[in-house]
Amino acid sequence: MSWRISLLTAGSLALLALAAIPAADYYYRTAQGEGCARCHEIRPNLESWQQSAHRKINCVDCHASTTLSNARRVARHLSGTIGERVQMKLPDVLAMVERCQSCHQQEFAQWRSGPHSTTYARIFTDAEHNRKRRLMDDCLRCHGMHFPGGISDLVEPVSTAGPWKLKDPKLATAPAIPCLSCHSMHRAGDRMQRTEKAGRTKEEILRPSIGLRDRRTQLTMTAGLLPLPEMQEGTRRVRTSPDRRQSLCYQCHAPLDTRQVASGDDRTPTGVHEGISCLSCHLQHGSRTRASCASCHPRLSNCGLDVEKMDTTFAMPSSRHNIHFVKCADCHPKGVPRPHKRSL
């Protein structure tokens, strides 16, 4: 009789435990983060989210939450294997890209069609590049900010010999620069508000979410705190735009330590375009530039020529005149002509 009672008790407890799972899952899905924050490690994330532009969006709308995954998190917490600071792992970061798309469809489309949506395979198994320059951990500073290991954990061989392949084939089509490389969703800030005039949207130049993901500290440094370098062309100081958004561009498109224009990966404008911001020509998420000339120029230049057909890299990549650095004297070595007179 006693063993039957014990068996019945154990079965009842098991049924209660199973019944509690969907109830707990429902609670965590509807508690707007308070259920998650019962684990003290999540409390700082919850508090920063409550001050962010995404504070009206439920946690589970962006973060994967299934009964199985929640059970695993509880088990890890009870076992004491969770750190004091909870960080998203690479699969979570990649999954966020599709969730960003659900609300930011236009921005996602621009990003997808531009160079910043490049994949791990495109960057790290590029034979032409890898033969000329040996892969190194610093490559991950821009291309793979969320990858948890070093370059030898990602690709082999780490040499100029090749052939190269990713150690994890699943990363081949994964974006090397996902949304969270340049955006921090929990950064304090308000949603964009409409003004009283004609229902126009009022937007600050520098959104609070924009910042650099530093893979060393696993923190995001807001663009407003990132430095704008003082650039030089020879001994001459180059006039640069004060646009703070450029500070994020400079973290990857950086000059060498000489701070010389066009050194390293620098593209600071000089010549006819000196002083304008990167964002004057480059679409923020897609980096497309096809409409950039028309934004400032009439169809014809001072020379009476169509600016989009001039001998620059805008018209043809093989041009000797890089659009970032072209000067009038590059095409007029004997002297710059006077402005062309056009009849009205």
Secondary structure, DSSP 8 states (H G I E B T S, - for coil): -HHHHHHHHHHHHHHHHHHHHHHHHHHHHHSTTTTGGGSGGGHHHHHHHTTBTTTTS-HHHHS---HHHHHHHHHHHHHT-S-SS----HHHHHHHHHHHHHH-HHHHHHHHHSGGG-BHHHHHT-HHHHHHS---GGGGGTS-TT-SS-HHHHEE--SSS---EESSGGGTTSBSS-GGGTB-TTSB----EE-SSTT-EE--SS-TTBEEEETTTTEEEEGGGS-----EETTEE------TTHHHHHHHS---TT-BTTSTT-----GGGTT--GGGTS-TTT---TTHHHHH--SB-TTSSBGGGSSSTTT-TT-SS-TTT--HHHH-TT----------
